[in-house]
Amino acid sequence: MRIGLVSPYSVSIPGGVQGQVLALARSLRRRGHEALVLAPCDGPPPEVFVIPLGSSIPTATNGSVAPIAPDIPAQLRTMRALWDEDFDVVHLHEPLAPGPTVTAALLKTAPLVGTFHAAGEQPAYKKLSALATWFGNRLDARVAVSEEAKLMVADVMKDDVRVLFNGVEGDRFRNAEPWPSSSPTVFFLGRHEPRKGLEVLLRAAAELPDDTQIWIGGTGPQTEDLKQRYPDPRVHWLGRITDQERERRMSAATVFCAPSLGGESFGIILLEAMAAQTTVVASSISGYSQVANSSHGLAAELVEPGNPAALALALNKVLREPKLAESLRAAGMVRAKEFDLELLCDEYLAIYSDLIAAAHEAPPKATSLRVRVR
């Protein structure tokens, strides 16, 4: 099966959607399918199966900055790749994001699957609802990664939208060699912007034990300002880190902290920490709560968003109560296995197979020829 996975976001810049696209491609290729990723790249492609479409343009959206490529050269490269590769099915991630996914939907060289990742307010969906509905109708199968993501497109996607939660490459985290650490460590990883809640953690750090180390991964518009306002020697600013370092630090950390304020459709990063057998403390936003609350018990300690005192209390609680931390870790490991990427891959392969079979059974479209009569 030849499968094209299209990302509107630069896959050389860390992000939840990009991570899912690359992970799904790896899983498909392990099973013998010819899966290729079409995406913007700012620098060398991160995998050999990535077809780069050009550099991205940082664009403000949903309280963050998205590295998209809406320029004409990127669309021409997208069109050329779709024509050249002759995919059996094309899988669009964030189908309505400006750039390659919209172009792929317009061109429609094969049956289309669309996966919607974003949650929160998207004013453009309401302003351009008729156009969004038209694009949505180009999709042969529609998927949302959470109920929150499904709700966001409910007004413009009139047909059924199936919910398939994101998946985690569990073995990458379970088998990672822990990063060297000799003291209790709290790990944060994410873009340094208000909605990720990094400042909430830095304010809470004042109440943590003196021997606690805090690893801050990632970069963003707040980085330099936060460094100056919170000059705590226990805080280590790591900058952008590789996937391998992310997995090793996840495995080594005493606690993974995700203090986001909102705008998260699903807590895939929580599942990564759970797969690494690390205790998780996170804000009680909808996307995180649906991951933390499981039939096997609470898999993460949840706190009120934007409350440094509550976050400090929760972090101290898991640092000082080994039995609680172990209980959370045990439930987290089980929870992560429920969202293993291989299970998600099974679901998508079933969708791909159904669409390809339907396309083969459909009668060929009539071709009209215009003959000039003199």
C-alpha positions in Angstrom: 0.0 0.0 0.0 1.4 3.4 -1.0 0.4 6.0 1.6 1.0 9.7 1.6 0.9 11.5 4.9 0.7 15.3 4.6 1.5 17.7 7.4 1.0 21.4 7.2 3.6 22.0 9.9 7.3 21.8 9.6 8.5 18.4 10.7 11.9 19.7 11.6 10.3 21.7 14.4 9.0 19.7 17.4 5.2 19.6 17.7 2.4 17.3 18.6 1.0 16.9 15.0 4.4 16.5 13.5 5.3 13.8 16.0 2.1 11.9 15.3 2.7 12.1 11.5 6.3 10.8 11.7 5.4 8.1 14.3 2.5 6.8 12.2 4.8 6.7 9.1 7.4 4.7 11.0 4.7 2.2 12.1 3.3 1.8 8.6 6.8 1.3 7.2 7.7 -1.3 9.8 4.7 -3.3 8.5 5.9 -3.1 4.9 3.8 -0.3 3.5 5.4 2.5 1.4 4.6 5.4 3.6 6.0 8.9 2.8 5.5 12.2 4.6 5.0 15.4 2.6 5.7 18.4 4.8 7.6 21.7 5.2 11.1 21.4 6.6 13.4 24.0 8.1 16.7 22.2 7.5 17.5 18.6 6.7 14.5 16.2 6.8 14.3 14.3 10.1 13.7 11.0 8.4 14.6 9.5 5.1 10.9 9.0 4.2 10.1 12.8 4.4 9.6 14.7 1.1 10.5 18.3 2.0 8.1 21.0 0.6 10.2 24.1 1.6 10.7 26.2 4.6 7.9 27.3 7.0 6.5 30.7 7.9 5.7 31.2 11.6 2.1 32.1 11.9 0.1 33.0 15.0 -2.8 30.6 15.7 -4.8 29.2 18.7 -2.5 31.0 21.2 0.6 29.6 19.7 2.8 29.9 16.6 2.4 27.4 13.8 5.3 26.7 11.3 3.2 26.5 8.2 4.0 26.9 4.5 1.2 28.6 2.6 3.5 30.0 -0.1 3.1 29.2 -3.8 6.5 27.2 -4.2 5.4 24.9 -1.4 2.1 24.2 -3.1 3.8 23.5 -6.4 6.1 21.0 -4.7 3.1 19.4 -3.0 1.3 19.0 -6.3 4.4 17.5 -8.0 4.9 15.0 -5.2 1.3 13.9 -5.3 1.4 13.4 -9.0 4.8 11.7 -9.0 4.2 9.3 -6.1 0.8 8.0 -7.2 -0.4 7.1 -3.7 -3.2 4.6 -3.1 -4.5 6.9 -0.2 -3.5 10.3 1.1 -3.8 11.1 4.8 -4.2 14.8 5.6 -3.4 16.0 9.1 -5.1 19.3 10.0 -6.9 19.3 6.5 -8.0 23.0 6.8 -4.6 24.4 7.8 -3.3 26.7 5.1 -0.7 25.1 2.9 0.0 21.6 1.7 -3.1 19.8 3.2 -5.5 22.3 1.5 -3.6 21.9 -1.7 -3.8 18.1 -1.4 -7.6 18.3 -0.8 -8.1 20.5 -3.8 -6.0 18.2 -6.0 -7.4 14.9 -4.6 -5.2 12.4 -6.5 -6.4 9.5 -4.3 -9.0 8.8 -1.5 -8.5 11.2 1.3 -8.4 10.7 5.1 -8.5 13.9 7.2 -7.4 14.0 10.9 -8.3 17.0 12.9 -5.9 17.7 15.9 -6.6 21.2 17.1 -9.0 22.2 20.0 -10.1 25.5 21.3 -11.5 28.5 19.4 -10.8 28.8 15.7 -12.5 31.9 14.5 -11.5 31.2 10.9 -13.8 28.1 10.9 -16.8 30.2 11.6 -15.9 33.0 9.2 -15.2 30.6 6.4 -17.7 27.9 7.4 -19.0 27.4 3.8 -15.5 27.0 2.4 -14.5 24.8 5.3 -17.6 22.6 4.7 -16.7 22.3 1.0 -13.2 21.2 1.8 -14.5 18.8 4.4 -16.7 17.2 1.8 -13.6 16.4 -0.2 -12.6 14.0 2.5 -13.6 10.4 2.2 -13.0 9.7 6.0 -12.9 12.2 8.8 -11.1 11.6 12.2 -10.7 13.8 15.3 -8.1 13.0 17.9 -10.4 13.8 20.8 -13.9 14.9 21.6 -12.6 18.4 22.0 -11.2 18.3 18.5 -14.4 16.9 17.1 -16.4 19.6 18.8 -14.3 22.3 17.1 -15.2 21.1 13.6 -18.8 20.0 14.3 -20.3 23.1 12.7 -18.4 22.7 9.4 -18.2 18.9 9.2 -21.8 17.8 8.6 -21.0 14.1 8.2 -19.7 11.7 10.8 -16.4 12.5 12.4 -14.8 9.5 14.1 -12.7 9.9 17.3 -9.4 8.1 17.3 -7.1 9.2 20.0 -3.4 9.9 19.3 -0.9 7.1 19.9 2.4 6.9 21.7 5.5 4.9 20.5 5.7 3.2 23.9 8.9 1.1 23.2 10.9 4.2 22.5 10.2 5.5 26.0 10.2 2.2 27.9 13.6 1.2 26.5 15.3 4.6 26.7 18.5 4.8 28.7 17.9 7.3 31.6 19.7 10.6 31.4 22.2 10.9 34.3 20.7 12.5 37.3 21.6 12.4 41.0 18.7 14.4 42.6 14.9 14.6 42.3 14.1 16.2 39.0 11.0 17.9 37.5 10.9 17.9 33.7 9.0 20.4 31.5 9.0 20.1 27.7 7.1 22.4 25.4 7.0 25.8 23.6 7.7 28.7 25.9 4.5 30.6 25.4 1.7 31.6 27.8 -0.7 28.7 27.1 1.9 26.1 28.0 2.0 27.4 31.6 5.8 27.4 32.0 5.7 30.5 34.2 3.2 28.7 36.5 5.9 26.0 37.1 8.7 28.6 37.6 6.6 30.4 40.3 5.8 27.0 41.9 9.5 26.1 42.0 10.2 28.4 44.9 8.2 26.0 47.1 10.0 22.9 46.1 12.8 21.2 48.1 16.3 22.8 47.7 17.7 19.7 46.2 15.1 19.5 43.4 16.4 20.1 39.8 14.1 21.5 37.1 14.8 20.6 33.5 13.2 23.1 31.0 13.1 21.8 27.5 12.1 23.8 24.4 12.2 27.4 23.4 9.7 30.1 22.6 8.9 33.8 22.8 9.0 33.8 26.6 12.3 32.1 27.0 14.6 35.1 27.6 12.1 37.0 29.7 11.5 34.0 32.0 15.2 33.4 32.4 15.7 36.9 33.6 12.7 37.0 35.9 13.3 33.5 37.5 17.1 33.2 38.0 16.9 30.0 40.0 20.2 28.0 39.9 18.2 24.8 40.2 16.5 25.5 36.8 18.4 24.1 33.8 17.4 25.7 30.4 18.0 22.9 27.8 16.8 24.6 24.7 15.5 22.5 21.8 16.4 18.8 22.4 16.5 15.8 20.1 13.9 13.0 20.3 16.5 10.7 21.8 17.3 13.2 24.6 13.6 13.8 25.2 13.1 10.0 25.7 16.1 9.7 28.0 15.1 12.7 30.1 11.5 11.5 30.3 12.8 8.2 31.6 15.2 9.8 34.2 12.9 12.5 35.6 11.2 12.0 39.0 8.2 14.0 37.8 7.0 15.2 34.4 5.1 18.5 34.7 2.6 19.7 32.1 1.0 22.9 33.5 -0.8 24.0 30.3 -3.6 26.6 30.6 -5.7 25.3 27.7 -5.8 24.7 24.0 -4.6 21.1 24.2 -6.9 18.6 22.4 -5.2 15.6 23.8 -2.4 14.8 26.3 0.0 12.8 24.1 3.0 14.1 26.0 1.5 12.8 29.2 1.3 9.4 27.7 4.9 9.6 26.6 5.9 10.3 30.2 3.7 7.5 31.4 5.3 5.1 28.9 8.7 6.1 30.3 7.4 5.1 33.8 7.6 8.7 35.1 5.1 10.2 37.6 3.0 12.9 35.9 1.6 16.2 37.4 -0.6 18.1 35.0 -3.3 20.8 34.9 -6.9 19.6 34.9 -7.7 20.8 31.4 -10.0 18.7 29.3 -7.4 17.2 27.0 -5.2 16.1 30.0 -8.1 14.9 32.2 -9.3 12.4 29.6 -5.8 10.8 29.6 -5.3 10.9 33.4 -8.7 9.4 34.4 -8.7 5.7 33.6 -10.5 2.6 34.6 -7.3 1.5 36.3 -7.2 4.5 38.6 -5.8 8.0 38.4 -2.7 8.0 36.1 -1.6 11.6 36.9 -2.0 14.1 39.7 -4.2 16.9 38.3 -4.3 20.5 39.5 -6.2 23.7 38.8 -4.7 25.4 35.7 -2.8 28.7 36.3 -2.5 28.1 40.1 1.2 28.1 41.2 0.4 27.3 44.8 -1.7 24.3 43.8 1.0 23.1 41.4 3.7 23.4 44.1 1.5 21.4 46.5 1.0 18.6 44.0 4.6 18.4 43.1 5.7 18.3 46.7 3.1 15.6 47.3 4.4 13.2 44.7 8.0 14.0 45.6 7.5 13.2 49.3 5.0 10.3 49.1 6.6 7.4 47.3 3.5 5.2 47.5 1.4 7.8 45.8 4.0 8.3 43.1 4.3 4.5 42.5 0.5 4.3 42.3 0.4 7.0 39.6 3.2 5.4 37.7 1.6 2.0 37.7 -1.7 3.3 36.4 0.2 5.5 33.9 2.1 2.5 32.4 -1.2 0.6 31.9 -2.8 3.8 30.4 0.0 4.3 28.0 -0.3 0.8 26.7 -4.0 1.5 25.9 -2.9 4.2 23.5 0.0 2.4 21.9 0.7 3.7 18.4 0.4 0.2 17.0 -3.2 0.0 18.0 -3.8 3.4 16.3 -2.0 2.2 13.2 -4.4 -0.8 13.0 -7.4 1.5 13.0 -5.9 3.7 10.2 -5.0 0.7 8.1 -8.6 -0.5 8.3 -9.8 2.9 7.1 -7.2 3.0 4.3 -8.1 -0.5 3.1 -11.8 0.3 3.0 -11.3 3.5 1.0 -9.0 1.8 -1.5 -11.4 -1.1 -2.0 -14.3 1.4 -2.5 -12.3 3.4 -5.0 -11.5 0.2 -7.0 -15.2 -0.8 -7.0 -16.5 2.6 -8.1 -17.3 2.9 -11.8 -14.7 5.0 -13.8 -15.6 8.6 -14.2 -16.6 9.6 -17.7 -14.1 11.8 -19.5 -15.5 14.6 -21.6 -13.6 15.7 -24.7 -14.2 19.1 -26.2 -13.7 19.1 -30.0 -13.4 22.3 -31.7 -15.7 22.4 -34.8 -14.7 24.8 -37.5 
